[in-house]
Every structure is written in structure tokens, then in C-alpha cells.
Amino acid sequence: MDKHSKNLKKLILVCLAALLINILPVFSQPTAIDLTGIIDFHAHTGPDSRPRGFNDFETVRLAEKAGLRGIVLKNHFTMTADRAALAMTLVDNLEVFGGVALNRAVGGINPEAVRQLVRFDGHRGKVVWLPTFDSEFYVTRAGSGEPFVSVIENGAPVPGLIEVFSIIAENNLVLAMGHSSPEEALQLIPLAKEQGGNHILVTHVFGQDATMEQMQQMADKGAIMELDWMAVYTNVVSLDDYVSAISAIGAAHFLISSDFGQAENPDQATGMAAFILALMEAGINQAQIDTMARQNPAMLLELD
């Protein structure tokens, strides 16, 4: 299948997903995709310093309307625990969580940023991402020459990182690897577990150039790995690669997310529906979908 045909196929899937979750219910007809219980662990929203298609309030209303169980608001440059608490006042049947990404805007590897995430009213701060756009791996790979935030120096975790891991463990937060390299992730996962951390997520593992062998090692170390629809939607990753990884390593070690919210893209619920439809069309069964879209995200967020 050529690139044009693949792009057309993804466009059809997105349109079909939007139809199924927004139009068919009006006529009380059964739908091919049920988003009940689905949690999107990677939702970008406005206000932001990057163009976003939907603000916090619009995002949670659309997610609730579509039947999602929960959503995690992510911003690369500011904490979202407070925004999640405010957004959650607008919905009755949706869990809204936030977190903080340890980029330069919050002081990099800054334990105090994590402490304040925990203390904010509403207690919706649940995820701590290691550096993303400011990570050493991301900046170096891009060749931009921009300043970066290291997580490992001279073979050891940077000052403050073990303290961050300890705060995460004490408060049952989720440690997400951000845009760390696979080698960094494999070194840090055991260190986080030594501090008592039980909820570890490797952020869009394919986007971090992990090999299948490295993904198996991450799974063996007890981490959950994220597969995001955005990477397939933009032709960065092949859906076939996702299917191969799920089949080889097991759905128990993955979660799926939209990573949507960009100004040019549909809403997150439409993205999740399109992702699920694509996976099912590729041979992933309902039990595997439930594990990756319902059970593993709920486990990490301690909803069950």
C-alpha cells in the first residue's frame, strides 16, 4: 500500500470514528466502537504556548460526551493538576487528571515541583514526566543545539532525581519516562522501583526509538509502555509495528493513548476511537483492547 493510500485509509478511520461516537447515538443505533471505560493518558489542551485545538473545558466535555472514563491533561511547560481540578467541576462522569513535565520551565529535575503537584487542591496531580522537549536525548537527536535537561550524567542519576523518585513513590504517582532514551529508561526503571515506585510508564516507546529487545526488557522490569495514535496518524510509526509489538510482548505491557490536541487534529475521543478501530482491523482482539485502553491506564491511576 502506497503512502497516499495509507493516508486516505487513516482519514477514513477518523471520519468513521467521529461518525460512530457523535452521530449514530442520536438515532439510538448500536455503534461499532464503545468508549465506555476508556482512559486517554495523553491529552494536550489549551491554553498552551503551542497551538491547541481545544481548551481544557472543551476537551473534558467532548470526552464525557463520548463516554470516556478518564483523561490525563498534559502540558510540556506547566503543571496541569490545578487545571484538571477546575475542568473536573464541569463534568459528572469523567475522571480528569494532570501532572508535571520536568522541563526547563519548571526548573528541570526539581523535587519541589513534584511536591507542589501533590499538595494542590483537588489532588488531581497524578503523573510526573521526565523531561520531554528539553530532554538530552530529544535535543541531541534533533541537533538543535538548545539547552537540555539531563537525567543521567557520568553513568549516574543527576542530583535530585532519586528524591523525585522517592516523592513519586510516597504519593503513588505515575513516573513517565518522557523523552528519555531507551538506554536511560532501562537504567532508571530499577532505580525508581528501589524507591518504591510501582507505576512506571515509558512514554510513546516507539517515538523514543526503542528496539523490540529493549521493549521486552522494559516489560520484564515491570514498566507499561505507551503506544500513541498521533505517531501513526502522522506517519511517524507504522500501525504494523504496534501490532507486532503487542503480539510479541503482550498487551499486558502496553497502554494506548491519543496524544491528540494539536490545532489541526480531531478531539481526543475521536482519536481514541480511530485508534481502536485501526487496531481491531489489524487483528487486535477486544480483550487486548480492554487491557491497553481500560485496565492498564486505570491501574496506573489507581482507579480500580
C-alpha positions in Angstrom: 0.0 0.0 0.0 1.5 3.4 -1.0 1.7 6.4 1.3 -1.3 8.1 -0.3 -3.5 5.1 0.2 -2.4 4.8 3.8 -3.2 8.4 4.5 -6.6 8.0 2.9 -7.2 5.0 5.0 -6.4 6.8 8.2 -8.6 9.7 7.2 -11.5 7.3 6.6 -10.9 5.8 10.0 -11.0 9.1 11.7 -14.2 10.2 9.9 -15.8 6.8 10.7 -14.8 7.2 14.4 -16.3 10.6 14.5 -19.5 9.3 12.9 -19.8 6.4 15.3 -19.3 8.4 18.6 -21.1 11.6 17.6 -23.9 10.8 15.1 -25.1 7.3 15.4 -26.0 7.6 19.1 -28.5 10.3 18.2 -30.5 7.7 16.3 -30.2 5.1 19.2 -28.4 2.7 16.9 -25.7 0.3 18.1 -22.1 1.6 17.5 -19.1 -0.4 16.3 -16.9 1.1 19.0 -17.8 1.6 22.6 -15.6 4.1 24.5 -17.1 3.4 27.9 -14.3 2.8 30.4 -11.6 4.1 28.0 -8.9 6.4 29.5 -6.8 8.6 27.3 -3.5 9.0 29.1 -2.0 11.7 26.8 -4.2 14.7 26.0 -2.8 18.1 25.0 -5.1 21.1 25.6 -5.1 24.8 25.6 -4.2 27.3 26.9 -0.6 26.5 25.8 2.4 28.1 24.2 1.8 25.7 21.2 -1.3 25.8 19.0 -4.1 23.6 20.5 -7.4 22.7 19.0 -9.4 22.5 22.3 -9.1 24.1 25.7 -9.3 22.1 28.9 -13.1 22.7 29.3 -13.9 21.8 25.7 -11.7 18.7 25.9 -13.4 17.2 29.0 -16.9 17.9 27.8 -16.1 16.2 24.5 -14.5 13.3 26.3 -17.5 12.9 28.7 -20.0 13.1 25.8 -18.1 10.3 24.0 -18.3 8.1 27.1 -14.6 8.1 28.2 -13.9 7.2 31.8 -10.9 9.4 32.2 -8.4 11.7 30.6 -4.9 13.0 31.6 -4.1 16.6 30.6 -0.5 17.0 29.6 1.5 20.2 29.1 5.2 20.3 28.4 5.8 23.6 30.2 3.4 24.0 33.1 1.7 21.9 35.7 -1.9 20.7 34.9 -3.1 19.4 38.3 -4.9 22.7 39.0 -6.4 22.8 35.5 -7.6 19.2 35.9 -9.3 20.1 39.2 -11.1 23.0 37.6 -12.0 21.1 34.4 -13.5 18.3 36.5 -16.0 20.6 38.0 -17.7 20.8 34.6 -18.3 17.0 34.2 -20.1 14.5 36.2 -18.9 11.2 34.7 -15.3 11.8 33.8 -12.1 11.5 35.8 -9.7 14.3 34.9 -6.0 14.1 36.0 -3.0 16.3 35.4 0.7 16.2 36.1 4.0 18.0 35.5 6.8 17.5 32.9 10.2 18.3 34.4 11.4 20.5 31.6 13.3 23.8 32.0 10.2 25.8 32.5 9.6 24.2 35.9 13.3 24.0 36.9 14.2 20.7 35.3 14.8 17.9 37.8 13.1 19.8 40.5 11.7 17.9 43.5 9.8 20.9 44.8 7.8 21.0 41.5 6.7 17.4 42.3 5.9 18.3 46.0 3.6 21.1 44.9 1.9 18.9 42.3 0.9 16.6 45.2 -0.2 19.5 47.5 -2.5 21.3 45.1 -6.2 21.4 46.0 -8.3 18.8 44.3 -5.4 16.2 44.3 -5.7 15.6 40.6 -1.9 15.7 40.1 -1.0 12.1 39.2 1.7 11.9 36.6 5.3 13.1 36.6 7.0 13.1 33.2 10.8 13.2 33.0 12.0 15.9 30.5 10.2 15.8 27.2 11.1 18.5 24.7 14.1 19.5 26.9 15.4 16.0 27.4 19.1 15.4 26.4 18.0 12.6 24.1 15.4 14.7 22.3 17.5 17.8 21.9 20.6 15.9 20.8 18.7 13.8 18.3 17.1 16.9 16.8 20.5 18.6 16.6 19.0 21.9 17.6 21.8 23.0 19.9 19.3 24.1 22.5 19.9 23.7 26.3 18.7 20.4 27.7 17.9 18.7 31.0 19.9 15.5 31.6 18.7 12.6 33.7 22.0 10.7 33.8 25.5 12.2 34.0 28.6 10.1 34.1 26.6 6.9 34.4 24.6 8.0 37.5 21.3 9.8 38.0 21.6 13.6 38.2 21.2 15.3 41.6 17.6 15.5 42.7 16.3 12.6 40.6 16.3 10.0 43.3 14.5 12.5 45.5 11.9 12.9 42.8 11.5 9.1 42.5 11.0 9.0 46.3 8.3 11.6 46.3 6.6 9.8 43.4 6.6 6.5 45.3 5.4 8.1 48.6 2.4 9.5 46.9 1.6 6.7 44.5 2.2 8.8 41.4 3.0 7.6 37.9 6.5 8.1 36.7 6.6 8.6 33.0 9.9 8.4 31.2 9.2 11.5 29.0 11.6 11.7 26.0 14.4 9.8 27.7 16.4 7.4 25.5 15.6 3.6 25.8 19.0 3.2 27.5 18.2 5.9 30.1 14.8 4.4 30.7 16.3 0.9 31.3 18.7 2.3 33.8 16.1 4.4 35.6 13.3 2.0 35.9 15.1 -0.2 38.5 16.2 2.9 40.4 12.6 4.1 40.6 11.5 0.7 41.9 14.2 0.8 44.5 12.5 3.9 45.9 9.1 2.1 46.0 7.7 3.2 42.7 5.2 0.8 41.3 3.6 2.8 38.5 6.1 3.4 35.6 5.2 4.3 32.1 7.5 4.5 29.1 6.2 7.5 27.1 5.4 6.6 23.5 8.1 3.9 23.4 8.3 3.8 19.6 8.9 7.6 19.5 12.0 7.0 21.7 13.5 4.6 19.1 13.3 1.6 21.4 14.1 -1.8 19.8 11.9 -4.8 20.3 14.6 -6.3 22.5 14.7 -3.1 24.7 10.9 -3.1 24.9 11.0 -6.7 26.1 13.5 -5.6 28.8 11.2 -2.8 29.8 8.3 -5.2 30.1 10.5 -7.6 32.1 11.3 -4.7 34.5 7.6 -4.1 35.1 7.1 -0.9 33.1 4.0 -0.2 31.0 4.8 1.1 27.5 2.7 3.7 25.7 1.5 3.4 22.1 0.1 6.7 20.8 -2.2 7.2 17.8 -0.6 10.5 16.9 2.6 8.7 15.7 0.6 6.5 13.3 -1.7 9.4 12.3 1.3 11.4 11.2 3.2 8.5 9.5 6.0 8.5 12.1 5.3 4.9 13.1 3.5 2.1 11.3 0.5 0.5 12.8 2.0 -2.8 11.8 4.9 -2.1 14.2 2.5 -1.6 17.1 0.6 -4.8 16.2 3.9 -6.8 16.1 5.0 -5.5 19.5 1.6 -6.2 21.1 1.7 -9.7 19.6 5.3 -10.4 20.6 5.4 -8.9 24.1 1.8 -9.0 25.1 -1.0 -6.4 25.6 -0.5 -6.6 29.4 2.6 -4.4 28.9 1.1 -1.6 26.9 -1.4 1.2 27.0 -2.8 3.1 24.1 -3.4 6.9 24.0 -4.3 9.6 21.5 -1.5 12.2 22.1 -4.0 14.5 20.3 -4.9 18.1 21.0 -2.9 19.8 18.2 -4.8 22.5 16.4 -5.1 20.6 13.2 -6.3 17.3 14.7 -9.7 16.0 15.8 -10.5 15.7 19.5 -9.0 13.0 21.7 -12.2 10.8 21.9 -12.3 10.7 18.1 -8.6 9.9 18.0 -9.0 7.0 20.5 -12.0 5.6 18.6 -10.0 5.7 15.3 -7.0 4.1 17.0 -9.2 1.2 18.4 -10.9 0.7 15.0 -7.5 0.5 13.3 -6.1 -2.0 15.8 -9.2 -4.2 15.6 -9.0 -4.1 11.8 -5.4 -5.2 12.1 -6.3 -8.2 14.2 -6.0 -7.0 17.8 -8.9 -8.5 19.8 -11.3 -6.9 22.2 -9.6 -8.4 25.3 -6.3 -6.9 24.2 -8.0 -3.5 23.6 -9.6 -3.7 27.1 -6.2 -4.3 28.7 -4.5 -1.5 26.9 -7.2 1.2 26.9 -9.1 0.4 30.1 -7.3 -1.8 32.6 -3.7 -0.7 32.4 -4.5 3.1 32.5 -6.9 2.5 35.4 -4.3 0.5 37.2 -1.7 3.2 36.8 -4.1 5.9 38.0 -5.3 3.6 40.8 -9.0 3.9 39.7 -9.7 0.2 40.3 
